[in-house]
Amino acid sequence: MMPTRNKLTLPEGCDKLLLHSCCAPCSGEVMEALIFSEIDFSIFFYNPNIHPLKEYELRKEENIRFADKYNIPFIDADYDKDNWFARAKGMEDEPERGVRCSMCFDMRFERTALYAFEHGFTLFSSSLGISRWKDMNQINESGIKAASAYPNLDYWTYNWRKDNGSKRMIEISKVEKFYQQEYCGCAYSLRDTNQWRKSKDRPVIKLGVKYYGNE
């Protein structure tokens, strides 16, 4: 059952939304808010940063499962990981929230903006900003820049963390028993997270094992 909440309203002149989704846990609360608000939206899944393929498929399938539950259109874009690695060349040792992350957001939003423009959307947004691990300003800058390449297209900078959005994200994830990824997604995030874990005598990440609600 959805909690009592305020209805969202799209910016003036927009009647539908293309939502870039990074994973089911992050997009679950966003999707619930849009459904409750009776907003017409579609999910756009383009995340060539996610590595390895097993992890990519796990995150995508969980997202599809939740979208299917509510009959939300799901657009599955290409997994062109070679392109992502080429663009990340020289940034392998950059820290989280640094220039590599900006490149990653730019790449994903450029593709999202192109799809939006070609398919009649005048507005797109992303579930990325709901995560407390992400820099919302960094995400919004990439979204606005991508939208500026096309006429009559905007990026919605709505703060999905508002009204306990991050808390609700965890609640939905536990109810739905979503796969619980333990790193950002890219090969370098996986490497750095495992190096940190080893330094703390903690076990390294095991893909496909941890799910919300099963701790």
C-alpha positions as CSV (number, residue, x, y, z in Angstrom):
1,M,0.0,0.0,0.0
2,M,1.3,3.4,-0.9
3,P,1.7,5.9,1.9
4,T,-0.2,9.2,2.1
5,R,1.8,11.7,0.1
6,N,1.5,15.0,-1.8
7,K,0.9,14.7,-5.6
8,L,3.7,15.8,-7.9
9,T,3.0,18.1,-10.8
10,L,5.2,18.2,-13.9
11,P,6.7,21.5,-15.0
12,E,4.3,23.7,-17.0
13,G,3.9,22.5,-20.6
14,C,4.9,18.9,-20.0
15,D,2.5,16.0,-20.1
16,K,4.8,13.0,-19.8
17,L,8.2,12.1,-18.4
18,L,11.1,9.9,-19.5
19,L,12.8,8.6,-16.3
20,H,16.3,7.4,-16.6
21,S,16.7,4.6,-14.1
22,C,19.9,3.2,-12.7
23,C,18.4,0.3,-10.7
24,A,15.3,-0.9,-9.0
25,P,16.1,0.3,-5.4
26,C,16.8,3.9,-6.5
27,S,13.9,4.1,-8.9
28,G,11.3,2.3,-6.8
29,E,10.3,5.3,-4.7
30,V,10.5,7.6,-7.7
31,M,8.2,5.3,-9.7
32,E,5.8,5.1,-6.7
33,A,5.6,8.9,-6.5
34,L,4.9,9.2,-10.2
35,I,2.3,6.5,-10.2
36,F,0.6,8.0,-7.2
37,S,0.6,11.4,-8.9
38,E,-0.9,9.9,-12.1
39,I,2.0,11.1,-14.2
40,D,2.5,9.4,-17.6
41,F,6.1,8.2,-17.6
42,S,8.4,5.5,-19.1
43,I,11.5,4.0,-17.8
44,F,14.7,4.3,-19.8
45,F,17.5,1.9,-18.7
46,Y,20.8,2.9,-20.1
47,N,23.7,2.0,-17.8
48,P,26.8,0.8,-19.7
49,N,28.9,1.6,-16.7
50,I,27.6,-1.4,-14.7
51,H,30.2,-4.1,-14.6
52,P,30.4,-7.1,-14.9
53,L,27.6,-8.3,-17.2
54,K,26.2,-10.5,-14.4
55,E,25.7,-7.4,-12.2
56,Y,24.2,-5.5,-15.1
57,E,21.7,-8.2,-15.8
58,L,20.7,-8.5,-12.1
59,R,20.0,-4.8,-11.8
60,K,18.1,-4.6,-15.1
61,E,15.9,-7.6,-14.4
62,E,14.9,-6.2,-10.9
63,N,14.0,-3.0,-12.6
64,I,11.9,-4.7,-15.2
65,R,10.2,-6.8,-12.6
66,F,9.0,-3.7,-10.7
67,A,8.0,-1.8,-13.9
68,D,6.0,-4.8,-15.1
69,K,4.2,-4.9,-11.8
70,Y,2.7,-1.5,-12.5
71,N,2.5,-1.8,-16.3
72,I,5.1,1.0,-16.8
73,P,6.8,1.0,-20.2
74,F,10.4,-0.1,-20.0
75,I,12.9,0.9,-22.6
76,D,16.0,-1.3,-22.6
77,A,18.9,0.5,-24.3
78,D,22.2,-0.9,-25.5
79,Y,24.9,-2.2,-23.1
80,D,27.7,-0.6,-25.0
81,K,30.3,-1.1,-22.2
82,D,33.3,-0.8,-24.7
83,N,32.2,2.8,-25.4
84,W,32.0,3.5,-21.6
85,F,35.5,2.1,-21.0
86,A,36.9,4.1,-23.9
87,R,35.5,7.3,-22.4
88,A,36.8,6.4,-18.9
89,K,40.3,5.9,-20.2
90,G,42.7,8.0,-18.2
91,M,40.2,8.4,-15.4
92,E,40.7,4.9,-13.9
93,D,42.1,6.3,-10.6
94,E,39.7,9.2,-10.1
95,P,37.7,9.2,-6.9
96,E,34.0,8.8,-6.5
97,R,32.1,12.0,-7.3
98,G,35.1,13.2,-9.5
99,V,35.4,13.7,-13.2
100,R,34.9,10.0,-14.0
101,C,31.4,10.2,-12.5
102,S,30.7,13.4,-14.4
103,M,31.7,11.6,-17.6
104,C,29.5,8.7,-16.7
105,F,26.4,10.9,-16.0
106,D,27.1,12.8,-19.2
107,M,27.2,9.6,-21.3
108,R,24.0,8.2,-19.8
109,F,22.1,11.4,-20.0
110,E,23.2,12.2,-23.6
111,R,21.6,8.9,-24.7
112,T,18.5,9.5,-22.6
113,A,18.1,13.0,-24.0
114,L,18.5,11.7,-27.6
115,Y,15.8,9.1,-27.0
116,A,13.5,11.7,-25.4
117,F,13.9,14.1,-28.3
118,E,13.3,11.4,-30.9
119,H,10.2,10.0,-29.2
120,G,8.3,13.1,-28.3
121,F,9.3,13.7,-24.7
122,T,9.9,17.3,-23.6
123,L,11.1,16.3,-20.1
124,F,13.4,13.7,-18.6
125,S,14.8,13.1,-15.2
126,S,16.7,10.4,-13.3
127,S,16.5,8.2,-10.2
128,L,20.2,8.7,-9.6
129,G,19.7,11.7,-7.4
130,I,17.8,9.9,-4.7
131,S,21.0,8.1,-3.5
132,R,22.8,9.8,-0.7
133,W,26.0,8.5,-2.1
134,K,25.6,10.8,-5.2
135,D,26.2,14.5,-5.6
136,M,22.9,15.9,-6.7
137,N,24.3,19.1,-8.1
138,Q,26.7,17.0,-10.2
139,I,23.8,14.9,-11.6
140,N,21.7,17.9,-12.3
141,E,24.5,19.7,-14.2
142,S,24.9,16.7,-16.5
143,G,21.1,16.4,-17.0
144,I,20.7,20.1,-17.9
145,K,23.7,20.0,-20.2
146,A,22.3,16.9,-22.0
147,A,18.9,18.5,-22.4
148,S,20.4,21.7,-23.8
149,A,21.5,19.9,-26.9
150,Y,17.9,19.6,-28.1
151,P,15.1,22.2,-28.7
152,N,12.0,22.0,-26.4
153,L,13.7,19.5,-24.0
154,D,14.3,20.0,-20.3
155,Y,15.8,18.1,-17.4
156,W,13.6,17.9,-14.3
157,T,15.8,18.7,-11.3
158,Y,13.2,17.6,-8.8
159,N,14.8,16.5,-5.5
160,W,13.6,12.9,-5.0
161,R,15.1,12.9,-1.5
162,K,12.4,15.3,-0.3
163,D,9.5,14.1,1.9
164,N,11.6,11.1,3.2
165,G,12.2,9.9,-0.3
166,S,15.4,8.1,0.7
167,K,13.7,6.4,3.6
168,R,10.8,5.3,1.5
169,M,13.3,4.0,-1.1
170,I,14.6,1.5,1.5
171,E,11.1,0.5,2.7
172,I,10.1,-0.4,-0.9
173,S,13.3,-2.2,-1.5
174,K,12.7,-4.4,1.6
175,V,9.1,-5.1,0.7
176,E,10.0,-6.0,-2.9
177,K,13.1,-7.8,-1.8
178,F,15.2,-6.0,-4.5
179,Y,18.7,-7.1,-5.2
180,Q,21.0,-5.0,-3.0
181,Q,24.0,-3.9,-4.9
182,E,27.0,-3.0,-2.8
183,Y,28.9,-0.7,-5.1
184,C,28.2,2.1,-7.5
185,G,28.4,-0.1,-10.6
186,C,31.6,0.4,-12.5
187,A,34.7,-1.7,-12.5
188,Y,36.7,0.9,-10.7
189,S,34.1,1.3,-8.0
190,L,34.1,-2.4,-7.5
191,R,37.9,-2.4,-7.3
192,D,38.1,0.4,-4.9
193,T,35.3,-0.9,-2.6
194,N,36.9,-4.3,-2.4
195,Q,40.3,-2.7,-1.7
196,W,38.7,-0.8,1.2
197,R,37.1,-3.9,2.5
198,K,40.3,-5.9,2.4
199,S,42.0,-3.0,4.4
200,K,39.3,-3.4,7.0
201,D,39.5,-7.2,7.0
202,R,36.0,-7.4,5.6
203,P,35.0,-10.0,2.9
204,V,34.9,-8.7,-0.6
205,I,31.6,-8.2,-2.5
206,K,29.8,-11.3,-3.8
207,L,27.6,-10.6,-6.7
208,G,24.0,-11.8,-6.7
209,V,23.9,-12.8,-3.1
210,K,22.5,-9.9,-1.0
211,Y,18.9,-8.8,-1.2
212,Y,16.9,-6.3,0.8
213,G,14.7,-7.9,3.4
214,N,16.9,-10.9,3.7
215,E,19.6,-9.5,6.0
